Amino acid sequence: MIETKTILDEASAKMERALGHLTEELSGVRAGKASPNVLNGVMVEYYGSQMAISQVASVTVPDAKTVLIQPWERTMIGPIEKAILVSNIGLTPSNNGEHIRLTIPALTEERRLQLVKQIRTFAENARVSMRNSRREAVEAFKKAQKDGMPEDMAKDGEEESQKITERFSKKVDELIAAKEKEIMTV
C-alpha cells in the first residue's frame, strides 16, 4: 500500500520544480537594468558544438546599463556577436576588437506592459503544472483507496495536496508581484 507521505512528497517535489523553472524564466526577463541572466539560453558555435556564452567568455556587469562580454579567445568575438543578434533578445552588441558591450536601453511603457504580460504567462504555466501535480496526487489517493487505503485517510491526503498547491500558488503570486513591481518601477 502506498503511503500518504510518499504521494504528497512527490507532488510537492514536482511543484518545487515548477517554481524553480518559473524563477529561472523570470531571471531572464530584463527589467531595464543589466544582468548576466539576459544571455541565458543564448548559444554560440564553439569548435563545432553549441555552448552557452558564459562557457566561452567572461560575462560581467560594470554598471546598471551595461553587460560586458570578454571572450577567452579573440576569435570568438564574431560568433558571439552573431549569436546575440540571432537570439532575438532585443539587444545590439558592439565590439571594440577585445570585448563586446551590450547597452540595456530604458524600457518604454509599452515594453513594460509587454513584459508584465509575458511574466503573467510564465506564472500561469507554473500554476497549470502545479494543478497537474495536484490532480496526479488526487488520482494516486483514489487508486490507493481502491487498493485498501482507508477512505478518511485518502480524503485527508487529497485535502493536504490542495493545501500544498495553494501554498505553492501563493509563492508564485509573490514572485510575480515582486517582478511586476521591478518592471513597472521607472
TORDREN-245420 format. One record per residue (C-alpha): x, z, y; residue in one letter; residue number from 0. Coordinates in steps of 0.2 Angstrom, whole numbers. Each point is the difference from the previous one (the first is absolute). Layout:
! TORDREN-245420
> X,Z,Y,A,NUM
...
***
This chain:
! TORDREN-245420
> 0,0,0,M,0
> 7,-5,17,I,1
> 2,15,12,E,2
> -8,0,17,T,3
> 17,4,9,K,4
> 7,-16,-8,T,5
> -13,-11,7,I,6
> 0,8,17,L,7
> 19,-1,1,D,8
> 0,-18,-4,E,9
> -13,-4,13,A,10
> 9,10,13,S,11
> 17,-9,-4,A,12
> -9,-17,2,K,13
> -7,6,17,M,14
> 17,6,5,E,15
> 7,-17,-3,R,16
> -13,-8,10,A,17
> 4,12,14,L,18
> 18,-4,-1,G,19
> -3,-19,0,H,20
> -11,3,16,L,21
> 14,10,8,T,22
> 12,-14,-4,E,23
> -11,-14,7,E,24
> -3,10,16,L,25
> 19,2,2,S,26
> 1,-19,1,G,27
> -13,-1,14,V,28
> 10,0,17,R,29
> -8,10,14,A,30
> 10,-7,14,G,31
> 16,10,-4,K,32
> 15,-6,-10,A,33
> 2,6,-18,S,34
> 10,-7,-15,P,35
> -16,0,-10,N,36
> -6,-15,10,V,37
> 12,-10,-12,L,38
> -7,7,-16,N,39
> -5,-14,-12,G,40
> 11,-13,9,V,41
> 11,-8,-13,M,42
> 15,-10,3,V,43
> 9,-12,-12,E,44
> 17,8,-5,Y,45
> 11,-10,-13,Y,46
> -15,-7,-8,G,47
> -11,16,-1,S,48
> -13,7,12,Q,49
> 5,16,7,M,50
> -7,12,14,A,51
> 9,-1,17,I,52
> 5,18,-2,S,53
> 10,-5,-15,Q,54
> 11,-13,9,V,55
> 1,8,17,A,56
> 0,16,10,S,57
> -17,2,9,V,58
> 0,12,15,T,59
> -11,4,15,V,60
> 11,2,15,P,61
> -15,3,12,D,62
> -19,1,-1,A,63
> -2,-19,2,K,64
> 14,-7,-10,T,65
> 5,-2,-18,V,66
> 18,-5,-3,L,67
> 5,-9,-17,I,68
> 19,0,-4,Q,69
> 3,-11,-15,P,70
> 14,5,-11,W,71
> 5,-18,-2,E,72
> 0,-11,16,R,73
> -6,-14,-11,T,74
> -16,9,-2,M,75
> -6,-1,18,I,76
> -8,-17,-2,G,77
> -10,4,-16,P,78
> -5,17,7,I,79
> -6,-8,16,E,80
> -10,-14,-10,K,81
> -8,14,-11,A,82
> -6,9,15,I,83
> -7,-15,8,L,84
> -10,-6,-16,V,85
> -5,18,-4,S,86
> -13,-1,14,N,87
> 2,18,6,I,88
> -2,-6,18,G,89
> 18,2,6,L,90
> 13,-12,5,T,91
> 18,4,-4,P,92
> 14,-4,11,S,93
> 18,1,-5,N,94
> 17,0,8,N,95
> 10,-5,-15,G,96
> 3,18,-6,E,97
> -17,8,-1,H,98
> -18,-4,2,I,99
> -11,8,13,R,100
> -19,2,-1,L,101
> -9,5,16,T,102
> -17,8,-3,I,103
> -12,-6,13,P,104
> -13,12,8,A,105
> -16,-1,-9,L,106
> -15,-8,9,T,107
> -17,8,-1,E,108
> -6,-14,-11,E,109
> 15,2,-12,R,110
> -3,19,-1,R,111
> -18,-3,-5,L,112
> 6,-12,-13,Q,113
> 12,12,-7,L,114
> -14,14,-1,V,115
> -11,-12,-9,K,116
> 15,-4,-12,Q,117
> 3,19,-4,I,118
> -18,3,-2,R,119
> 0,-13,-14,T,120
> 15,8,-8,F,121
> -9,17,0,A,122
> -16,-8,-7,E,123
> 11,-8,-14,N,124
> 7,18,-4,A,125
> -17,7,0,R,126
> -6,-13,-12,V,127
> 15,4,-12,S,128
> -4,18,1,M,129
> -19,-2,-4,R,130
> 6,-11,-15,N,131
> 11,14,-6,S,132
> -15,12,2,R,133
> -12,-12,-9,R,134
> 13,-1,-15,E,135
> 1,19,0,A,136
> -19,2,-1,V,137
> -1,-13,-14,E,138
> 14,10,-9,A,139
> -10,16,1,F,140
> -16,-9,-6,K,141
> 10,-7,-15,K,142
> 8,17,-3,A,143
> -18,8,0,Q,144
> -5,-13,-13,K,145
> 15,5,-10,D,146
> -5,19,0,G,147
> 5,7,18,M,148
> -14,12,5,P,149
> -12,-8,13,E,150
> 3,14,13,D,151
> 19,-3,-1,M,152
> -2,-19,2,A,153
> -11,3,15,K,154
> 12,12,8,D,155
> 14,-13,-3,G,156
> -10,-14,9,E,157
> -4,12,14,E,158
> 19,4,2,E,159
> 5,-18,-1,S,160
> -12,-3,15,Q,161
> 8,15,9,K,162
> 17,-8,-3,I,163
> -6,-17,7,T,164
> -7,8,15,E,165
> 17,10,3,R,166
> 10,-17,-1,F,167
> -13,-9,11,S,168
> 2,13,13,K,169
> 19,-3,-1,K,170
> -3,-18,3,V,171
> -11,3,15,D,172
> 14,11,7,E,173
> 14,-13,-2,L,174
> -11,-14,7,I,175
> -5,11,15,A,176
> 18,4,4,A,177
> 5,-18,-2,K,178
> -14,-6,11,E,179
> 5,12,13,K,180
> 18,-6,-1,E,181
> -6,-18,2,I,182
> -12,3,14,M,183
> 12,11,11,T,184
> 7,-11,13,V,185
***
